[in-house]
Amino acid sequence: MFEQNEWSFTGASGAKYLFMRLAKSEAMPQSPGVVVLAYVHPRGHLAGWQVNPLFIGHGGDIGSVLDEVELDSDQRPIWNSNFVLAESDASVREGIVRDLEAKGAEFC
């Protein structure tokens, strides 16, 4: 579906974060980091992709974060991508989540 495996997201602060994209069906890493569950779709002819985050979170084991996520019934069918950013420091992860959540409803 998407050939791009690395995605850069900019937070409200202007900081850029480089995430790896995983298909929804791929196994999540069992390492600490930040995870974004998203609906990704084309913005139009040659305009690139739009990422609409459905959930932004973090944990000491990214794989277990998915066990705790409850998407709305409207969100679950459109969820098509996972984005992960490895980060071992919990306070840094929390800051990244706050920065991305403050960005709003879409990443481009």
Secondary structure, 3 states (H helix, E strand, C coil): CCCCCEEEEECCCCCEEEEEEEECCCCCCCCCEEEEEEEEEECCCCCCEEEEEEEEEEECCHHHHHHHCCCCCCCCCCCCEEEEEECCCHHHHHHHHHHHHHHCCCEC
